[in-house]
């Protein structure tokens, strides 16, 4: 059985892999604001075959970045912004840690260069 931490890391890896490809980022932009049919998405990439676009959509779905809703013989794709939550949390944690270290360094520097009469060395 996999720990929650390991599952989170696997999800972050899947999202990073999905977002590493320009075509997949383009597809995600197209479905960001609403549903789009697979055929419409494929038409937006005329240089690619439909099966190639479908493969990219499968990667996005596996990473939890899109949802699929069947309607008749169509498949409608929509961005799933919640799929980015763990990645955002990772980035926020990294940024917060970095800011905390910067704050500590600034406070250390400030205490070492105290300009009060008691703090001055002769």
C-alpha positions in Angstrom: 0.0 0.0 0.0 1.3 3.4 -0.9 1.5 6.3 1.6 -0.4 9.5 1.1 3.0 11.3 0.7 4.1 8.9 -2.1 0.7 9.2 -3.8 1.0 13.0 -3.7 4.4 12.9 -5.2 3.2 10.5 -7.9 0.4 12.9 -8.7 2.8 15.9 -8.8 5.0 13.9 -11.2 2.1 13.0 -13.4 1.0 16.7 -13.6 4.5 17.9 -14.2 4.9 15.3 -17.0 1.6 16.4 -18.5 2.4 20.1 -18.4 5.9 19.5 -19.8 4.5 19.1 -23.3 3.5 22.2 -25.2 0.6 20.4 -27.0 -0.9 19.4 -23.7 -0.6 22.9 -22.3 -2.3 24.1 -25.5 -5.1 21.6 -25.1 -5.5 22.6 -21.4 -5.8 26.2 -22.4 -8.5 25.3 -24.9 -10.7 23.6 -22.3 -9.9 26.0 -19.5 -13.1 28.0 -19.8 -15.6 25.4 -20.9 -16.2 22.1 -22.5 -14.8 21.3 -26.0 -15.5 18.2 -28.1 -12.5 16.0 -28.9 -13.0 16.7 -32.6 -12.8 20.4 -32.0 -9.6 20.0 -30.0 -8.1 17.9 -32.7 -9.0 20.5 -35.3 -7.0 23.1 -33.3 -3.9 21.0 -34.0 -4.0 20.3 -37.8 -0.4 19.2 -37.9 -1.2 16.2 -35.6 -3.3 13.2 -36.2 -6.5 12.7 -34.2 -5.0 9.6 -32.4 -2.0 11.7 -31.4 -4.3 14.4 -29.9 -6.3 11.7 -28.2 -3.1 10.4 -26.6 -2.3 13.8 -25.3 -5.8 14.1 -23.9 -5.4 10.7 -22.2 -2.2 11.9 -20.5 -4.1 15.0 -19.2 -6.9 12.9 -17.9 -4.5 10.5 -16.2 -2.9 13.4 -14.5 -6.3 14.6 -13.3 -6.2 17.8 -15.3 -9.3 17.2 -17.5 -12.6 15.5 -17.1 -14.5 13.8 -19.9 -18.2 13.9 -20.3 -19.7 11.7 -23.0 -22.6 13.2 -24.9 -24.0 11.0 -27.6 -21.1 10.0 -29.8 -19.0 12.9 -28.6 -16.6 13.2 -25.7 -16.5 16.7 -24.1 -13.4 17.7 -22.3 -13.1 20.3 -19.5 -10.2 21.5 -17.5 -10.1 20.4 -13.9 -8.3 23.1 -12.0 -8.4 21.0 -8.8 -5.8 18.8 -10.5 -3.2 21.5 -10.0 -3.9 21.9 -6.3 -1.0 19.6 -5.1 1.4 21.3 -7.5 0.4 24.8 -6.2 0.8 23.6 -2.7 4.3 22.3 -3.5 5.3 25.6 -5.1 3.8 27.5 -2.2 5.7 25.4 0.3 8.9 25.9 -1.6 8.3 29.7 -1.8 7.3 30.0 1.9 10.4 28.1 3.0 12.6 30.3 0.9 11.0 33.5 2.2 11.4 32.3 5.8 15.1 31.7 5.2 15.5 35.1 3.6 13.7 36.7 6.6 16.0 34.9 9.1 19.1 36.0 7.1 17.8 39.6 7.1 17.1 39.5 10.8 20.6 38.0 11.5 22.2 40.7 9.3 20.2 43.4 11.1 21.2 42.2 14.6 24.9 42.0 13.5 24.9 45.6 12.2 23.0 47.1 15.2 23.7 50.8 15.2 22.6 51.6 18.7 25.3 52.9 21.1 25.3 49.7 23.0 25.7 47.6 19.9 28.6 49.6 18.4 32.0 48.1 18.8 35.0 50.4 19.1 
